[in-house]
Amino acid sequence: MADDLLGLQHSYADLNREYEKKTEAYEGLIKKQRAERNYTHRIKQDLSTANKELTMRVQERNTALLAERQ
């Protein structure tokens, strides 16, 4: 009976360690996904800003071209 109890204690400790490893791996995955999502969001914001800037430059160039023609 004592051997069975000792075996169960070891099994419990093994399961607990396994759970902790899986929890750490899951938390790492969540952090990585969050970082990727934040990076993607920043890139989208930068692209949107660049697009607005280019649109403004094109409008200014077109205005200048129209002014030269007149």
C-alpha positions as CSV (number, residue, x, y, z in Angstrom):
1,M,0.0,0.0,0.0
2,A,2.8,2.4,0.8
3,D,4.4,1.6,-2.6
4,D,1.1,2.4,-4.3
5,L,0.9,5.7,-2.5
6,L,4.5,6.5,-3.4
7,G,3.8,5.7,-7.0
8,L,0.7,7.9,-7.0
9,Q,2.8,10.7,-5.5
10,H,5.3,10.4,-8.3
11,S,2.6,10.2,-11.0
12,Y,1.0,13.3,-9.5
13,A,4.3,15.2,-9.5
14,D,5.0,14.1,-13.1
15,L,1.5,15.3,-14.2
16,N,2.0,18.6,-12.3
17,R,5.4,19.2,-14.1
18,E,3.8,18.3,-17.4
19,Y,1.0,20.7,-16.8
20,E,3.4,23.5,-15.9
21,K,5.4,22.9,-19.0
22,K,2.3,23.0,-21.2
23,T,1.1,26.1,-19.4
24,E,4.4,27.9,-20.0
25,A,4.4,26.8,-23.7
26,Y,0.8,28.1,-24.1
27,E,1.7,31.4,-22.4
28,G,4.7,31.8,-24.7
29,L,2.5,31.1,-27.7
30,I,0.0,33.7,-26.5
31,K,2.8,36.3,-26.0
32,K,4.2,35.6,-29.5
33,Q,0.8,35.9,-31.1
34,R,0.2,39.2,-29.3
35,A,3.5,40.5,-30.4
36,E,2.8,39.5,-34.0
37,R,-0.6,41.1,-33.8
38,N,0.9,44.4,-32.5
39,Y,3.6,44.3,-35.2
40,T,1.0,43.8,-37.9
41,H,-1.1,46.6,-36.5
42,R,1.9,49.0,-36.5
43,I,2.7,48.0,-40.0
44,K,-0.8,48.7,-41.2
45,Q,-0.8,52.1,-39.5
46,D,2.5,52.9,-41.1
47,L,1.2,51.9,-44.5
48,S,-1.9,53.9,-44.1
49,T,0.1,57.0,-43.2
50,A,2.4,56.4,-46.1
51,N,-0.6,56.0,-48.4
52,K,-2.1,59.3,-47.2
53,E,1.2,61.1,-47.7
54,L,1.6,59.7,-51.2
55,T,-2.0,60.7,-52.1
56,M,-1.3,64.2,-50.9
57,R,1.9,64.4,-52.9
58,V,0.1,63.2,-56.1
59,Q,-2.6,65.8,-55.5
60,E,0.0,68.5,-55.1
61,R,1.8,67.4,-58.2
62,N,-1.4,67.3,-60.2
63,T,-2.3,70.8,-59.0
64,A,1.2,72.1,-60.0
65,L,0.8,70.5,-63.4
66,L,-2.6,72.1,-63.9
67,A,-1.2,75.5,-62.8
68,E,1.7,75.1,-65.4
69,R,-0.7,74.4,-68.2
70,Q,-2.7,77.5,-67.6
